Amino acid sequence: MSVIRPTVRPKNTILFKFSFGMSVLFLVMITATYMVVDLVAKEYLINKNKELIYETGLHIVADISLRISIAETLARNLAAVGETLPKDPQLFRQVIPQMLDMPENQDFIVGGGVWPEPEQFTPGVVLRSFFWGRDSLGKLQYFDQYNDVESTGYHNEDWYVPGRYSKPGECLWSKSYMDPYTLAPMVTCTVAMFQQQKFVGNATVDVSLQQLKSILREGSAKLGGYAYAVDRNNKFLSFPDEQLTKISNRDNNNLTQEYITVKQLAEKLDLFQPIADILTEINKTFIQSVADNNRLLAEDIAEQSKQISLLDAQLIVANMLLLREQKYDRNAKTISMISKQDFLLGEPVNVSVFIMPKTLWKVIVVTPQQVAINSASKVANLILILLTAIMIIAAFFGFIYCRRSLIVPMYKMVKQLQQSVPEGEHTHTALLDDRRQDEFGLLAYHFNQAKIALDRNNRDLTLQINERKQAEQQLKHLALHDPLTGLPNRLLFQDRLQQAIALAKRHGHKFAVFFMDLDNFKIINDTMGHEAGDELLRQVALRLSETGRETDTVARLGGDEFAFIINKIDSIADAVNFALRLNKLLKTPIAVNGNNINIGSSIGVTIYPDDADNCDELLRNADIAMYQAKDDGRNTTRFFTREMKAKLQQNKEILTDLAESLTQDHFELYYQPLFTIDHKTLVGAEALIRWHHPDKGMIPPDKFIAVAEQSGLINELGDWVLAQACRDIKNFVNAGILDIKVAINISPVQFKRKDFLQQMLLILAQHDVSANCIELEITEGAVMDNVDQAIDMMQALHDAGFQLAMDDFGTGYSSLSYLKRFPIQKVKIDRSFISDLENDDDNKSITTAIIQMSHSLGLDVLAEGVETKAQLQYLQGEKCDFVQGYYTGRPMPASQFIETFKRAKDTSLAERAGMVSSITT
Ligand SMILES: Nc1nc2c(ncn2[C@@H]2O[C@@H]3COP(=O)(O)O[C@H]4[C@@H](O)[C@H](n5cnc6c(=O)[nH]c(N)nc65)O[C@@H]4COP(=O)(O)O[C@H]3[C@H]2O)c(=O)[nH]1
């Protein structure tokens, strides 16, 4: 069986599925990663950015606070100097500048000094301050202008007045202002001086805001935005675009610039309003925290300095209280908001406000939102790219690994299987290399085990199948062959016949069908036993099968019937030759159980297409021809002729007429007298049937008995004969013909009837005739089929009162052993032995032998067909008991028989014989 090796379609391969799965997994992972990074990481990064803003803001605040602390410390030190140093101006002028002039702080400590209360330093002198400020070169210069009698002095300055209300060590920070000398923005830290708990003036330190701007710029630069600061009053301390946040003042012909408040900027720029609102709100919160009793303090402060508004004063008080109560958070407070559009950057921004605890300054850090998002996106994209790269690399190595560890071993297995399993072969060995120490090794091991087990099963199965096939073949053989001889049986023969017809039709040739029946097989079978019969049949079959050609068919159709198909004969002569061969073949004796048996055969032959062109007809024709051979004396061959068929047809017609005649009473019984051998005493009469055919006239029994037997009509005919014989016997008796037995011919068909005896007795009873009046003539053929059964039947008949005679003795088996067993009383020698008795020594010998043999068995002997005196004399000489024949009396109608023999009582037998011979049938 050739099997097309299956191939795996590319899309069905594990490699494809794995790759596809990996790709899907890869896409899912990328998408998941993207979502995670976008949603979580981005959020995280934005928060981180906020933290960065916060830290940056704190850093700025811390940076500023450091400087503020330095300034505050310096201011406290100055206050301490003012409180403690002897009031020697020279001393003050030496110490103070030295304290202020610290090189590391000179960039932001731009001035400072001590400012006593009126007459506190020098009695009678109101204005007595010691103040140094840096010139354009950064050098500290002493400024005495505040002490000019014509000047407004310093005691009402906004940076001075709150000091009066502060406590020792407290540092108050002024709002921003423009230094009239340097024209730079600055703020002042004021620490009050006390002596014996009495306020005696302030010490101040001026801090330049110039540096604040750079601190804020540097601090915010890395965030991509900007930062600025406002003082306690929300007045700008710095701003990247100073043009926006400064106003110019003309003071003493000097053009000075000053920062504006957030409120003022918001008035100019709507976009700034939200930030201004927040800052204003913060201050409001501070102001609201000032208790009512302290509001008076604020009013006092506001009253004392025209530069301080009530609002300023309230904030100053709030600041003071926060410092005192230490309510403030040491760290900067933070407020964050988002502005949809920043007026400077022109895009959405995060605004973070840091409130400096000591000064209530606010540092505002503005960062573009996009920067945070961009940086988050950048990081997210980076993560994404990295992860993608990792996944691609992982997928690549996964693919390589999968290929190496799964696909390659798998294909190796497939290759091993392809190479090691030749189609249709069972190797009973392992197919796969199972030395691998992994699952493939395990799989290969179990596959091999399963394969070996499968092979074993296959082998068993193959054996079983072969056995079954053999059994099937045997069955088929049995179905189509004769078990005894091994020859084809009727079924196969018919099949072969069909084939022969088809072949002959196609090629236009002739063939012959032979039908052979062994002669006298039954006798051999019965006398020698069935086993011998079987052996004989086997031997015959063997001989027959060696006769024909290979293309010919010899079959046993049943019993002792054989048939041949002789394929392709060129002429009838071929068939004749074959028939001769067959006859010759069986002429050689066959050895069975040490006996050499001569068996003849009757053969019928028919030719295709001359005689028939179909299976049934051919067989029937051969059968007819065979019967013809049998009829013609057996051990001969007959070719089918149309006449045979016509005869058959005739027989059919006879049969039809017979049936009709039975109803029409067209039959009659003739009686032939039977005498003692001395021809003196009438001992019986043989009833011989006659058919008066309405059209054909008288038909002798030879013409219709056989047909009646073949059809089974003989039973009815036999019943009629007995019934008629009974009627005639009564007439015989009535006519005074007593003490004779009427002999009736019993056909083998009748004899084999199971109810034969009952039927006979019934008819006798119906006619009130005793069985003693009847002699039944039975032929050897009737009893030889089943001798034992026949003997039983004969015994029963004899017991019932019938006399039994063996008819036609000598023509059939003529076996002494049988005669001995048969419960018969008489043997009738067939007339064929009598007819030429005078001239034929053989017949003489046979006749003598039969007479002697029968006598030795205690049987009477009757000779049939005695036609001459010589024959009678011979028989008399041989002590034959009875005689029947034309010489002693021909068959005659019953009426004539009565007529003849009623008178015969008085006449001699010799006279009667002469009278009888004149009456012919
Ligand atoms: N040539 C010649 N023939 C003689 C002579 N003497 C007698 N025959 C004839 O020989 C036959 C004797 O009868 P079968 O051998 O039983 O032979 C009988 C018998 O076997 C059968 N048969 C006749 N009647 C019946 C019947 O009622 N039932 C049955 N089953 N068979 C019958 O038909 C056969 C022929 O009967 P038939 O034609 O009546 O022929 C008779 C008879 O006419 C003779 O000297 N010379």
Ligand as a Chemical Component Dictionary entry (heavy atoms), coordinates in Angstrom:
data_LIG
# 
_chem_comp.id                   LIG 
_chem_comp.type                 NON-POLYMER 
_chem_comp.pdbx_formal_charge   0 
_chem_comp.three_letter_code    LIG 
# 
loop_
_chem_comp_atom.comp_id 
_chem_comp_atom.atom_id 
_chem_comp_atom.alt_atom_id 
_chem_comp_atom.type_symbol 
_chem_comp_atom.charge 
_chem_comp_atom.model_Cartn_x 
_chem_comp_atom.model_Cartn_y 
_chem_comp_atom.model_Cartn_z 
_chem_comp_atom.pdbx_ordinal 
LIG N1  N1  N 0 -40.986 -60.874 -25.895 1  
LIG C1  C1  C 0 -41.629 -61.491 -24.987 2  
LIG N2  N2  N 0 -42.203 -60.811 -24.012 3  
LIG C2  C2  C 0 -42.874 -61.471 -23.065 4  
LIG C3  C3  C 0 -42.970 -62.852 -23.089 5  
LIG N3  N3  N 0 -43.707 -63.182 -22.023 6  
LIG C4  C4  C 0 -43.989 -62.030 -21.375 7  
LIG N4  N4  N 0 -43.505 -60.981 -22.005 8  
LIG C5  C5  C 0 -43.573 -59.587 -21.637 9  
LIG O1  O1  O 0 -42.646 -59.399 -20.591 10 
LIG C6  C6  C 0 -43.089 -58.397 -19.711 11 
LIG C7  C7  C 0 -43.089 -58.960 -18.343 12 
LIG O2  O2  O 0 -43.182 -57.994 -17.432 13 
LIG P1  P1  P 0 -42.003 -57.346 -16.674 14 
LIG O3  O3  O 0 -40.747 -58.049 -16.921 15 
LIG O4  O4  O 0 -42.344 -57.188 -15.261 16 
LIG O5  O5  O 0 -41.858 -55.952 -17.315 17 
LIG C8  C8  C 0 -42.957 -55.062 -17.301 18 
LIG C9  C9  C 0 -43.017 -54.281 -16.104 19 
LIG O6  O6  O 0 -41.731 -54.030 -15.674 20 
LIG C10 C10 C 0 -43.724 -53.054 -16.576 21 
LIG N5  N5  N 0 -45.118 -53.098 -16.175 22 
LIG C11 C11 C 0 -46.168 -53.611 -16.769 23 
LIG N6  N6  N 0 -47.283 -53.407 -16.076 24 
LIG C12 C12 C 0 -46.940 -52.734 -14.958 25 
LIG C13 C13 C 0 -47.632 -52.213 -13.839 26 
LIG O7  O7  O 0 -48.859 -52.423 -13.680 27 
LIG N7  N7  N 0 -46.925 -51.634 -12.937 28 
LIG C14 C14 C 0 -45.570 -51.447 -13.070 29 
LIG N8  N8  N 0 -44.922 -50.821 -12.134 30 
LIG N9  N9  N 0 -44.878 -51.901 -14.098 31 
LIG C15 C15 C 0 -45.571 -52.562 -15.039 32 
LIG O8  O8  O 0 -43.652 -52.961 -17.905 33 
LIG C16 C16 C 0 -42.870 -54.049 -18.364 34 
LIG C17 C17 C 0 -43.321 -54.478 -19.712 35 
LIG O9  O9  O 0 -44.575 -55.002 -19.671 36 
LIG P2  P2  P 0 -45.211 -55.652 -20.910 37 
LIG O10 O10 O 0 -45.030 -54.781 -22.074 38 
LIG O11 O11 O 0 -46.567 -55.976 -20.557 39 
LIG O12 O12 O 0 -44.382 -56.870 -21.083 40 
LIG C18 C18 C 0 -44.429 -57.977 -20.266 41 
LIG C19 C19 C 0 -44.847 -59.138 -21.085 42 
LIG O13 O13 O 0 -45.786 -58.903 -22.093 43 
LIG C20 C20 C 0 -42.363 -63.562 -24.106 44 
LIG O14 O14 O 0 -42.397 -64.773 -24.208 45 
LIG N10 N10 N 0 -41.682 -62.878 -25.038 46 
# 
loop_
_chem_comp_bond.comp_id 
_chem_comp_bond.atom_id_1 
_chem_comp_bond.atom_id_2 
_chem_comp_bond.value_order 
_chem_comp_bond.pdbx_ordinal 
LIG N1  C1  SING 1  
LIG C1  N2  DOUB 2  
LIG C1  N10 SING 3  
LIG N2  C2  SING 4  
LIG C2  C3  DOUB 5  
LIG C2  N4  SING 6  
LIG C3  N3  SING 7  
LIG C3  C20 SING 8  
LIG N3  C4  DOUB 9  
LIG C4  N4  SING 10 
LIG N4  C5  SING 11 
LIG C5  O1  SING 12 
LIG C5  C19 SING 13 
LIG O1  C6  SING 14 
LIG C6  C7  SING 15 
LIG C6  C18 SING 16 
LIG C7  O2  SING 17 
LIG O2  P1  SING 18 
LIG P1  O3  DOUB 19 
LIG P1  O4  SING 20 
LIG P1  O5  SING 21 
LIG O5  C8  SING 22 
LIG C8  C9  SING 23 
LIG C8  C16 SING 24 
LIG C9  O6  SING 25 
LIG C9  C10 SING 26 
LIG C10 N5  SING 27 
LIG C10 O8  SING 28 
LIG N5  C11 SING 29 
LIG N5  C15 SING 30 
LIG C11 N6  DOUB 31 
LIG N6  C12 SING 32 
LIG C12 C13 SING 33 
LIG C12 C15 DOUB 34 
LIG C13 O7  DOUB 35 
LIG C13 N7  SING 36 
LIG N7  C14 SING 37 
LIG C14 N8  SING 38 
LIG C14 N9  DOUB 39 
LIG N9  C15 SING 40 
LIG O8  C16 SING 41 
LIG C16 C17 SING 42 
LIG C17 O9  SING 43 
LIG O9  P2  SING 44 
LIG P2  O10 DOUB 45 
LIG P2  O11 SING 46 
LIG P2  O12 SING 47 
LIG O12 C18 SING 48 
LIG C18 C19 SING 49 
LIG C19 O13 SING 50 
LIG C20 O14 DOUB 51 
LIG C20 N10 SING 52 
# 
